[in-house]
Amino acid sequence: MTVLSNKRGIELDEQVPEAPPSPFAPPPAERAERRTLGASVRAYVALTKPRVIELLLITTIPVMFLAARGVPPLPTVLLTLAFGTMSAGAANAINCYIDRDIDAKMRRTRRRPLARHQVTPARALVFGVTLAALSTVGFLLTVNPVAAAGSLFAILFYVFVYSLLLKRRTSQNVVWGGIAGCMPVLIGWAAVTGGVAWTPFVLFGVVFLWTPPHTWTLAMRYREDYAVAKVPMLPVVASERRVVVESLVYTYATVACSLVLWPVAGMGPVYGAVAVVLGLVFLAEGHRLLKAVRAGVTGVHLRPMRFFHLSNVYLALLFTAVAVDPLLY
């Protein structure tokens, strides 16, 4: 029964016959099965935390250009990206399994598949372990043993050191846990050269020093979430002033390390100019935070997410310069 209106606005009841089913439409059972399959695929993809993987790949590809001093072999790039994605996805899926209890308590993470019961914990764990095995074997058979070892180390470190040992016990969790996130730099270099050198370790240092202020400013925004989940992130256990000061110290160290790459890797003026300009902008935003907290600004009024988003832009553009510079000189 559908309610219609005539030109004078008087409601009329008119029986509207239902349209006959399309002969091309799948039966209801098949449509439900498709929806279920699609939801399952999306849930398993979400377990890998695709947005986190994007950030890791931003650091991997440019290092391969630098290692090759030009355009690296396309098959090597594609294989490294494929198995690197699987490696990071494995670590993230296992992390979701470990953190399923606290994920359900936090606004930022309560829509993750395990928190919403879209995937069972056992299946999530099997999925993560399977990805870990496939990525390690894939690196070993198609890239080289050094890249495979780096990938496996990153998974084990993220799972056992960060997720199980550090995250719920110390406010320095992201400082040392960030080592896992630095490994794509070494893996990308090793994929091209078959070994490691001082240059990728300098870039490793850039990502390592960049991680704490990047993560702490995000944690400032979600401080209450971490407090409810009893995760001792620095913004939970320390004053905003201390968080901002320590973040600024790490920001200075990040910019300094980025400039060390200039002589160590023999970079050209393009990289040097980009590193200096980006560093000044990055530091200016850090000093804005410090000035605000000294003036008594607190909470969301500090706008810590401005620093967080700028840190993403900083890292992406810096590593873009890492890739572009060897193509020009």
Contacts in CASP RR format, 6 or more apart in sequence:
PFRMAT RR
TARGET T0000
AUTHOR 0000-0000-0000
METHOD contacts of the structure
MODEL  1
MTVLSNKRGIELDEQVPEAPPSPFAPPPAERAERRTLGASVRAYVALTKP
RVIELLLITTIPVMFLAARGVPPLPTVLLTLAFGTMSAGAANAINCYIDR
DIDAKMRRTRRRPLARHQVTPARALVFGVTLAALSTVGFLLTVNPVAAAG
SLFAILFYVFVYSLLLKRRTSQNVVWGGIAGCMPVLIGWAAVTGGVAWTP
FVLFGVVFLWTPPHTWTLAMRYREDYAVAKVPMLPVVASERRVVVESLVY
TYATVACSLVLWPVAGMGPVYGAVAVVLGLVFLAEGHRLLKAVRAGVTGV
HLRPMRFFHLSNVYLALLFTAVAVDPLLY
1 13 0 8 1.000
1 15 0 8 1.000
1 16 0 8 1.000
2 13 0 8 1.000
2 14 0 8 1.000
2 15 0 8 1.000
2 16 0 8 1.000
3 11 0 8 1.000
3 12 0 8 1.000
3 13 0 8 1.000
4 11 0 8 1.000
4 12 0 8 1.000
4 13 0 8 1.000
4 14 0 8 1.000
5 11 0 8 1.000
5 12 0 8 1.000
6 12 0 8 1.000
25 31 0 8 1.000
26 34 0 8 1.000
39 118 0 8 1.000
40 118 0 8 1.000
40 119 0 8 1.000
43 113 0 8 1.000
43 118 0 8 1.000
43 119 0 8 1.000
44 113 0 8 1.000
44 119 0 8 1.000
44 127 0 8 1.000
46 112 0 8 1.000
46 113 0 8 1.000
47 89 0 8 1.000
47 92 0 8 1.000
47 93 0 8 1.000
47 96 0 8 1.000
47 112 0 8 1.000
47 113 0 8 1.000
47 114 0 8 1.000
47 119 0 8 1.000
47 124 0 8 1.000
47 127 0 8 1.000
47 128 0 8 1.000
48 85 0 8 1.000
48 88 0 8 1.000
48 89 0 8 1.000
48 90 0 8 1.000
48 92 0 8 1.000
48 93 0 8 1.000
48 131 0 8 1.000
49 88 0 8 1.000
49 89 0 8 1.000
49 92 0 8 1.000
49 96 0 8 1.000
52 88 0 8 1.000
52 92 0 8 1.000
53 85 0 8 1.000
53 88 0 8 1.000
53 89 0 8 1.000
53 92 0 8 1.000
55 312 0 8 1.000
55 315 0 8 1.000
56 84 0 8 1.000
56 88 0 8 1.000
56 181 0 8 1.000
56 184 0 8 1.000
57 81 0 8 1.000
57 84 0 8 1.000
57 85 0 8 1.000
57 184 0 8 1.000
58 315 0 8 1.000
58 316 0 8 1.000
58 319 0 8 1.000
59 184 0 8 1.000
59 185 0 8 1.000
59 203 0 8 1.000
59 207 0 8 1.000
59 315 0 8 1.000
59 319 0 8 1.000
60 80 0 8 1.000
60 81 0 8 1.000
60 84 0 8 1.000
60 184 0 8 1.000
60 185 0 8 1.000
60 187 0 8 1.000
60 188 0 8 1.000
61 77 0 8 1.000
61 81 0 8 1.000
61 323 0 8 1.000
62 319 0 8 1.000
62 320 0 8 1.000
62 322 0 8 1.000
62 323 0 8 1.000
63 184 0 8 1.000
63 185 0 8 1.000
63 188 0 8 1.000
63 189 0 8 1.000
63 200 0 8 1.000
63 203 0 8 1.000
63 319 0 8 1.000
63 322 0 8 1.000
64 72 0 8 1.000
64 76 0 8 1.000
64 77 0 8 1.000
64 80 0 8 1.000
64 188 0 8 1.000
64 189 0 8 1.000
64 191 0 8 1.000
64 192 0 8 1.000
65 71 0 8 1.000
65 72 0 8 1.000
65 322 0 8 1.000
65 323 0 8 1.000
65 324 0 8 1.000
65 326 0 8 1.000
65 327 0 8 1.000
66 189 0 8 1.000
66 199 0 8 1.000
66 265 0 8 1.000
66 322 0 8 1.000
66 323 0 8 1.000
66 325 0 8 1.000
66 326 0 8 1.000
67 188 0 8 1.000
67 189 0 8 1.000
67 191 0 8 1.000
67 192 0 8 1.000
67 193 0 8 1.000
67 199 0 8 1.000
67 200 0 8 1.000
68 192 0 8 1.000
68 326 0 8 1.000
69 326 0 8 1.000
70 326 0 8 1.000
70 327 0 8 1.000
71 327 0 8 1.000
72 192 0 8 1.000
73 192 0 8 1.000
76 143 0 8 1.000
76 191 0 8 1.000
76 192 0 8 1.000
79 138 0 8 1.000
79 139 0 8 1.000
79 142 0 8 1.000
79 143 0 8 1.000
79 191 0 8 1.000
80 139 0 8 1.000
80 143 0 8 1.000
80 147 0 8 1.000
80 187 0 8 1.000
80 188 0 8 1.000
80 191 0 8 1.000
83 134 0 8 1.000
83 135 0 8 1.000
83 138 0 8 1.000
83 139 0 8 1.000
83 142 0 8 1.000
83 143 0 8 1.000
83 151 0 8 1.000
84 135 0 8 1.000
84 139 0 8 1.000
84 151 0 8 1.000
84 184 0 8 1.000
84 187 0 8 1.000
86 131 0 8 1.000
86 134 0 8 1.000
86 135 0 8 1.000
87 131 0 8 1.000
87 132 0 8 1.000
87 135 0 8 1.000
87 136 0 8 1.000
87 139 0 8 1.000
87 151 0 8 1.000
87 152 0 8 1.000
87 154 0 8 1.000
87 155 0 8 1.000
88 154 0 8 1.000
88 184 0 8 1.000
89 128 0 8 1.000
89 131 0 8 1.000
90 128 0 8 1.000
90 129 0 8 1.000
90 130 0 8 1.000
90 131 0 8 1.000
90 132 0 8 1.000
90 135 0 8 1.000
90 155 0 8 1.000
91 132 0 8 1.000
91 154 0 8 1.000
91 155 0 8 1.000
91 158 0 8 1.000
91 159 0 8 1.000
91 180 0 8 1.000
93 124 0 8 1.000
93 125 0 8 1.000
93 127 0 8 1.000
93 128 0 8 1.000
93 131 0 8 1.000
94 124 0 8 1.000
94 125 0 8 1.000
94 128 0 8 1.000
94 129 0 8 1.000
94 132 0 8 1.000
94 155 0 8 1.000
94 159 0 8 1.000
94 163 0 8 1.000
95 158 0 8 1.000
95 159 0 8 1.000
95 163 0 8 1.000
96 103 0 8 1.000
96 112 0 8 1.000
96 113 0 8 1.000
96 114 0 8 1.000
96 124 0 8 1.000
97 114 0 8 1.000
97 121 0 8 1.000
97 124 0 8 1.000
97 125 0 8 1.000
97 128 0 8 1.000
98 159 0 8 1.000
98 163 0 8 1.000
98 164 0 8 1.000
99 109 0 8 1.000
99 163 0 8 1.000
99 167 0 8 1.000
100 114 0 8 1.000
100 115 0 8 1.000
100 121 0 8 1.000
100 124 0 8 1.000
102 109 0 8 1.000
102 168 0 8 1.000
102 229 0 8 1.000
102 230 0 8 1.000
102 231 0 8 1.000
103 109 0 8 1.000
103 110 0 8 1.000
103 112 0 8 1.000
103 114 0 8 1.000
103 115 0 8 1.000
104 110 0 8 1.000
104 114 0 8 1.000
104 115 0 8 1.000
105 225 0 8 1.000
105 228 0 8 1.000
105 229 0 8 1.000
106 222 0 8 1.000
106 225 0 8 1.000
106 226 0 8 1.000
106 228 0 8 1.000
106 229 0 8 1.000
107 222 0 8 1.000
107 225 0 8 1.000
108 222 0 8 1.000
108 225 0 8 1.000
109 115 0 8 1.000
109 225 0 8 1.000
110 116 0 8 1.000
113 119 0 8 1.000
113 124 0 8 1.000
114 121 0 8 1.000
114 124 0 8 1.000
119 127 0 8 1.000
132 152 0 8 1.000
132 155 0 8 1.000
135 151 0 8 1.000
135 155 0 8 1.000
136 148 0 8 1.000
136 151 0 8 1.000
136 152 0 8 1.000
136 155 0 8 1.000
137 148 0 8 1.000
138 148 0 8 1.000
139 147 0 8 1.000
139 148 0 8 1.000
139 151 0 8 1.000
139 187 0 8 1.000
140 148 0 8 1.000
143 191 0 8 1.000
144 190 0 8 1.000
144 191 0 8 1.000
144 194 0 8 1.000
144 195 0 8 1.000
146 190 0 8 1.000
146 194 0 8 1.000
146 195 0 8 1.000
146 196 0 8 1.000
147 187 0 8 1.000
147 188 0 8 1.000
147 190 0 8 1.000
147 191 0 8 1.000
147 194 0 8 1.000
150 183 0 8 1.000
150 186 0 8 1.000
150 187 0 8 1.000
150 190 0 8 1.000
151 183 0 8 1.000
151 187 0 8 1.000
153 183 0 8 1.000
154 180 0 8 1.000
154 181 0 8 1.000
154 183 0 8 1.000
154 184 0 8 1.000
154 187 0 8 1.000
155 180 0 8 1.000
157 177 0 8 1.000
157 179 0 8 1.000
157 180 0 8 1.000
157 183 0 8 1.000
158 177 0 8 1.000
158 180 0 8 1.000
158 181 0 8 1.000
161 176 0 8 1.000
161 177 0 8 1.000
161 179 0 8 1.000
161 180 0 8 1.000
162 173 0 8 1.000
162 176 0 8 1.000
162 177 0 8 1.000
162 178 0 8 1.000
162 180 0 8 1.000
166 172 0 8 1.000
166 173 0 8 1.000
166 176 0 8 1.000
166 177 0 8 1.000
167 173 0 8 1.000
167 231 0 8 1.000
168 230 0 8 1.000
168 231 0 8 1.000
168 232 0 8 1.000
169 232 0 8 1.000
170 232 0 8 1.000
171 232 0 8 1.000
171 233 0 8 1.000
171 234 0 8 1.000
171 236 0 8 1.000
171 237 0 8 1.000
171 238 0 8 1.000
172 234 0 8 1.000
173 231 0 8 1.000
173 232 0 8 1.000
173 233 0 8 1.000
174 211 0 8 1.000
174 212 0 8 1.000
174 215 0 8 1.000
174 216 0 8 1.000
174 233 0 8 1.000
175 211 0 8 1.000
175 212 0 8 1.000
178 207 0 8 1.000
178 208 0 8 1.000
178 211 0 8 1.000
179 208 0 8 1.000
181 207 0 8 1.000
181 211 0 8 1.000
182 204 0 8 1.000
182 205 0 8 1.000
182 207 0 8 1.000
182 208 0 8 1.000
182 211 0 8 1.000
183 204 0 8 1.000
185 200 0 8 1.000
185 203 0 8 1.000
185 204 0 8 1.000
185 207 0 8 1.000
186 196 0 8 1.000
186 200 0 8 1.000
186 201 0 8 1.000
186 204 0 8 1.000
188 200 0 8 1.000
189 195 0 8 1.000
189 196 0 8 1.000
189 197 0 8 1.000
189 199 0 8 1.000
189 200 0 8 1.000
190 196 0 8 1.000
190 200 0 8 1.000
198 264 0 8 1.000
199 261 0 8 1.000
199 264 0 8 1.000
199 265 0 8 1.000
202 257 0 8 1.000
202 260 0 8 1.000
202 261 0 8 1.000
202 264 0 8 1.000
202 265 0 8 1.000
203 261 0 8 1.000
203 319 0 8 1.000
203 322 0 8 1.000
205 257 0 8 1.000
206 254 0 8 1.000
206 257 0 8 1.000
206 258 0 8 1.000
206 261 0 8 1.000
206 318 0 8 1.000
207 315 0 8 1.000
209 250 0 8 1.000
209 253 0 8 1.000
209 254 0 8 1.000
209 257 0 8 1.000
210 250 0 8 1.000
210 254 0 8 1.000
210 311 0 8 1.000
210 314 0 8 1.000
210 315 0 8 1.000
212 234 0 8 1.000
212 246 0 8 1.000
212 247 0 8 1.000
212 250 0 8 1.000
213 246 0 8 1.000
213 247 0 8 1.000
213 248 0 8 1.000
213 250 0 8 1.000
213 251 0 8 1.000
213 254 0 8 1.000
213 286 0 8 1.000
213 307 0 8 1.000
213 311 0 8 1.000
214 308 0 8 1.000
214 311 0 8 1.000
214 312 0 8 1.000
214 315 0 8 1.000
215 233 0 8 1.000
216 233 0 8 1.000
216 234 0 8 1.000
216 235 0 8 1.000
216 243 0 8 1.000
216 246 0 8 1.000
216 247 0 8 1.000
217 247 0 8 1.000
217 289 0 8 1.000
217 304 0 8 1.000
217 305 0 8 1.000
217 307 0 8 1.000
217 308 0 8 1.000
217 311 0 8 1.000
218 304 0 8 1.000
218 305 0 8 1.000
218 308 0 8 1.000
219 226 0 8 1.000
219 233 0 8 1.000
219 234 0 8 1.000
219 235 0 8 1.000
219 236 0 8 1.000
220 235 0 8 1.000
220 240 0 8 1.000
220 243 0 8 1.000
220 299 0 8 1.000
220 302 0 8 1.000
220 304 0 8 1.000
221 300 0 8 1.000
221 304 0 8 1.000
221 305 0 8 1.000
221 308 0 8 1.000
223 233 0 8 1.000
223 235 0 8 1.000
223 236 0 8 1.000
226 232 0 8 1.000
226 233 0 8 1.000
226 235 0 8 1.000
226 236 0 8 1.000
227 236 0 8 1.000
234 242 0 8 1.000
234 243 0 8 1.000
234 246 0 8 1.000
235 243 0 8 1.000
238 246 0 8 1.000
240 293 0 8 1.000
240 298 0 8 1.000
240 299 0 8 1.000
240 302 0 8 1.000
241 293 0 8 1.000
241 294 0 8 1.000
244 286 0 8 1.000
244 289 0 8 1.000
244 290 0 8 1.000
244 293 0 8 1.000
244 302 0 8 1.000
245 290 0 8 1.000
247 286 0 8 1.000
247 289 0 8 1.000
247 307 0 8 1.000
248 283 0 8 1.000
248 286 0 8 1.000
248 287 0 8 1.000
248 289 0 8 1.000
248 290 0 8 1.000
251 282 0 8 1.000
251 283 0 8 1.000
251 286 0 8 1.000
252 283 0 8 1.000
254 282 0 8 1.000
255 275 0 8 1.000
255 279 0 8 1.000
255 282 0 8 1.000
255 283 0 8 1.000
258 275 0 8 1.000
258 278 0 8 1.000
258 279 0 8 1.000
258 318 0 8 1.000
259 272 0 8 1.000
259 275 0 8 1.000
259 276 0 8 1.000
261 267 0 8 1.000
261 271 0 8 1.000
261 275 0 8 1.000
261 322 0 8 1.000
262 268 0 8 1.000
262 271 0 8 1.000
262 272 0 8 1.000
262 275 0 8 1.000
267 322 0 8 1.000
267 325 0 8 1.000
267 326 0 8 1.000
267 329 0 8 1.000
268 325 0 8 1.000
268 328 0 8 1.000
268 329 0 8 1.000
270 321 0 8 1.000
270 324 0 8 1.000
270 325 0 8 1.000
270 328 0 8 1.000
270 329 0 8 1.000
271 321 0 8 1.000
271 322 0 8 1.000
271 324 0 8 1.000
271 325 0 8 1.000
272 321 0 8 1.000
274 317 0 8 1.000
274 318 0 8 1.000
274 320 0 8 1.000
274 321 0 8 1.000
275 318 0 8 1.000
275 321 0 8 1.000
278 314 0 8 1.000
278 317 0 8 1.000
278 318 0 8 1.000
279 314 0 8 1.000
281 310 0 8 1.000
281 314 0 8 1.000
282 310 0 8 1.000
282 311 0 8 1.000
282 314 0 8 1.000
285 306 0 8 1.000
285 307 0 8 1.000
285 310 0 8 1.000
286 307 0 8 1.000
288 306 0 8 1.000
288 307 0 8 1.000
289 302 0 8 1.000
289 304 0 8 1.000
289 307 0 8 1.000
292 301 0 8 1.000
292 302 0 8 1.000
292 303 0 8 1.000
293 302 0 8 1.000
END
